[in-house]
Amino acid sequence: MASSEYLLEVRGLKKYFKVGGKLGEKGGVLRAVDDVSFTLKQGETLGVVGESGCGKSTLGNTIIRLLEPTGGQVLFEGQDLARMTKRQLAAVRPDIQMIFQDPFSSLDPRMRVFDIIAEPLRVHKAARGQELTDRVMGLMKVVGLDASYASRFPHEFSGGQRQRIGIARALALRPKLIICDEPVSALDVSIQAQILNLLYDLQKQFNLTYIFIAHGLPTVKHVSSKVAVMYLGKVMELADKDELFERPMHPYTQGLFEAVPIPDPTLRPEEGRREFLQGDIPNAMNPPSGCYFHPRCPYATEECRKTAPQFRPCAPGSTHYVACHHPLENGQGIVRG
């Protein structure tokens, strides 16, 4: 499809960090995001999942250019954000906003709620006077905050309420794309459900596009149109949500499904039962040869140890992509969250 059909196209995006050695040791390069590609249409949600340290948050920060990319392209409505000057980027900023993981540290403790939500409107000169007041009060109502809270400070609120303030701030400039960097991971389970439902309702109301970063597959299942599974800076599998949950094809994705806790163990079929992921993620400064996942993969062969797999469609014309020499055929024995 033509580029104009996508709101966002990420092509071969890379973010490398130079890391110095200790006590005279030689430093190296940390490939936090390594050749990541995907597309998003207006109104879609891409869920990005993986273990801690896989590069999910770095991917989001690099797309929005809180971190400068090392290589690749980030095409937003056909314009390459990665090559824009600061002045050009400032003009696009209102259309791309972010919701951060920690709802406390992402809010200025010295500012009142009204000023926190109004700040982007003031910075971009989008409203002032009575219009500014009306916009802020309207945003508070949309995210479920009482108007009387406008004069309070962040420390006077619960975690869920603080995250609602952050969401209101992200909505202030009426963006098209919002990057949600683990927006519910720091919240209680009951509050997580409320915030997820709020984000879903806001997407329908304002036709928003999300990149939703999370640790767990069950979380992204409820909000995503499609899902990308990351490991050591690379996307191992990318597919429509239903396709991924019904027919995961990468052993790492299978391992993530197996690691999902099940309240009633008797519901897990004993026949074909597999152990979930064993071992730790390798050192990102010195990743394994060939396929990065091969030291933890029960299906690894000599080819996996020597040659890195290509990220390719499972079949001609398929939207299900996988980076694996021996993709799984049916995902039998997987318990889905």
Residue pairs with C-beta under 8 A, 6 or more apart in sequence:
3 9
3 75
3 78
4 78
5 41
6 39
6 40
6 41
6 75
7 40
7 41
7 42
7 44
7 76
7 77
7 176
7 177
7 209
8 39
8 40
8 63
8 74
8 75
8 76
8 177
8 209
9 38
9 39
9 40
9 73
9 74
9 75
10 36
10 37
10 38
10 39
10 63
10 72
10 73
10 74
10 75
11 37
11 72
11 73
11 74
11 75
12 35
12 36
12 37
12 71
12 72
12 73
13 33
13 35
13 36
13 37
13 59
13 62
13 63
13 69
13 71
13 72
13 73
13 74
13 82
14 31
14 33
14 34
14 35
14 36
14 69
14 70
14 71
14 72
15 32
15 33
15 55
15 58
15 59
15 62
15 67
15 69
15 70
16 29
16 30
16 31
16 32
16 34
16 70
17 29
17 30
17 32
18 27
18 28
18 29
18 30
19 27
19 28
19 29
19 30
19 285
20 27
21 27
21 28
28 285
28 286
29 285
30 284
30 285
31 232
31 233
31 284
31 287
32 55
32 58
32 233
32 284
33 55
33 58
33 59
33 62
33 233
34 55
34 232
34 233
34 234
35 72
35 234
35 311
36 59
36 72
36 230
36 233
36 234
36 235
37 72
37 235
37 311
38 46
38 228
38 235
38 238
40 46
40 177
40 209
40 211
41 209
42 176
42 207
42 209
43 203
43 207
43 208
43 209
44 209
44 210
44 225
44 226
45 203
45 209
45 210
45 211
45 212
45 223
45 224
45 225
45 226
46 210
46 211
46 212
46 224
46 225
46 226
46 227
46 228
47 212
47 213
47 214
47 219
47 220
47 221
47 223
47 224
47 226
47 227
47 228
47 241
48 56
48 59
48 60
48 211
48 212
48 213
48 214
48 220
48 227
48 228
48 230
49 56
49 213
49 214
49 215
49 216
49 217
49 220
49 227
49 228
49 229
49 230
49 256
50 56
50 215
50 229
50 230
50 231
50 256
51 215
51 231
51 277
51 281
52 215
52 281
53 281
53 284
54 230
54 231
54 232
54 233
54 281
55 230
55 232
55 233
55 234
56 181
56 182
56 213
56 230
57 101
57 181
57 182
57 213
58 67
58 233
59 213
59 230
60 98
60 179
60 181
60 211
60 213
61 67
61 181
62 68
62 69
62 74
63 74
63 81
63 179
63 211
64 81
64 96
64 98
64 179
65 74
65 81
65 82
65 84
65 89
66 98
69 82
72 82
73 80
73 82
73 83
74 80
74 81
74 82
75 81
76 92
76 95
76 96
76 177
77 95
77 176
79 92
81 89
81 92
81 96
84 92
93 124
93 173
94 120
94 124
94 126
94 173
94 174
94 175
95 173
95 175
95 176
95 177
96 175
96 176
96 177
96 178
96 179
97 120
97 169
97 170
97 171
97 173
97 175
97 177
97 178
97 179
98 170
98 178
98 179
98 180
98 181
99 163
99 166
99 167
99 170
99 178
99 179
99 180
99 181
99 183
100 106
100 166
100 181
100 183
101 181
101 182
101 183
101 185
101 186
102 186
103 159
103 160
103 162
103 163
103 165
103 166
103 186
103 187
104 154
104 155
104 159
104 162
106 166
107 116
107 154
107 162
107 165
107 166
108 116
108 154
109 153
109 154
109 155
110 153
111 119
111 153
111 154
112 150
112 151
112 152
112 153
113 140
113 145
113 149
113 150
113 151
113 152
113 153
113 154
113 165
114 136
114 150
114 151
116 154
116 165
116 169
117 136
117 139
117 140
117 165
117 168
117 169
117 172
118 132
118 135
118 136
118 172
119 169
120 126
120 169
120 172
120 173
121 127
121 128
121 132
121 135
121 136
121 172
121 173
122 128
122 132
124 173
126 135
126 172
126 173
127 135
135 172
136 150
136 172
137 147
137 150
139 168
139 171
139 172
140 146
140 147
140 149
140 150
140 168
141 147
142 168
142 171
142 202
142 205
143 164
143 165
143 167
143 168
143 171
143 198
143 202
144 164
144 198
145 161
145 164
145 165
145 168
149 157
149 161
154 162
154 165
157 165
158 191
159 186
159 187
159 188
159 191
160 187
160 188
160 191
160 194
160 195
163 183
163 184
163 187
163 195
164 195
164 198
166 183
167 183
167 195
167 198
167 199
167 202
170 178
171 202
171 206
174 206
175 208
176 208
176 209
177 208
177 209
177 210
177 211
178 208
178 209
178 210
178 211
179 210
179 211
179 213
180 199
180 210
180 211
180 212
180 213
181 213
182 213
182 214
182 215
183 195
183 199
183 212
184 191
184 192
184 195
184 196
184 214
184 219
185 214
185 215
187 195
192 219
196 219
196 222
196 223
199 210
199 212
199 223
200 222
200 223
202 208
203 210
210 223
212 220
212 223
212 224
214 220
216 260
216 337
217 227
217 245
217 256
217 257
217 260
217 336
217 337
218 260
218 337
220 227
220 241
221 241
221 245
221 337
224 241
225 240
225 241
226 238
226 239
226 240
226 241
226 244
226 319
227 237
227 238
227 239
227 240
227 241
227 244
228 235
228 237
228 238
229 235
229 236
229 237
229 238
229 244
229 250
229 252
229 253
229 256
230 236
231 252
231 281
231 292
231 293
232 281
232 282
232 284
232 287
232 292
232 293
233 284
234 292
234 311
234 323
235 311
235 321
235 323
236 250
236 252
236 253
236 293
236 322
236 323
236 324
237 244
237 248
237 249
237 250
237 252
237 253
237 320
237 321
237 322
237 323
237 324
238 311
238 320
238 321
238 322
239 249
239 319
239 320
239 321
240 319
240 320
243 319
243 320
244 253
244 320
245 336
246 331
247 320
247 330
247 331
248 254
248 257
248 328
248 331
248 334
249 314
249 320
249 322
249 324
249 327
249 328
249 329
249 331
250 293
250 322
250 323
250 324
250 327
250 328
251 293
251 297
251 298
251 299
251 324
251 328
252 277
252 293
252 296
252 297
254 274
254 328
254 331
254 334
255 276
255 277
255 296
256 277
257 331
257 334
257 335
257 336
257 337
258 274
258 275
258 276
258 277
258 334
258 335
259 276
259 277
260 335
260 336
260 337
262 268
262 335
267 335
268 335
269 333
269 335
271 333
272 332
272 333
273 333
274 298
274 333
277 296
278 296
279 295
279 296
282 288
282 292
282 295
288 294
288 295
288 305
289 305
289 306
290 303
290 304
290 305
290 306
290 307
290 308
291 297
291 300
291 304
291 305
291 307
291 308
291 309
291 323
291 324
291 325
292 308
293 300
294 300
294 304
294 305
297 304
299 326
299 328
301 325
301 326
303 325
304 325
304 326
307 325
309 323
309 324
309 325
310 323
311 321
311 322
311 323
312 321
312 322
312 323
313 319
313 320
313 321
314 320
314 321
314 322
314 327
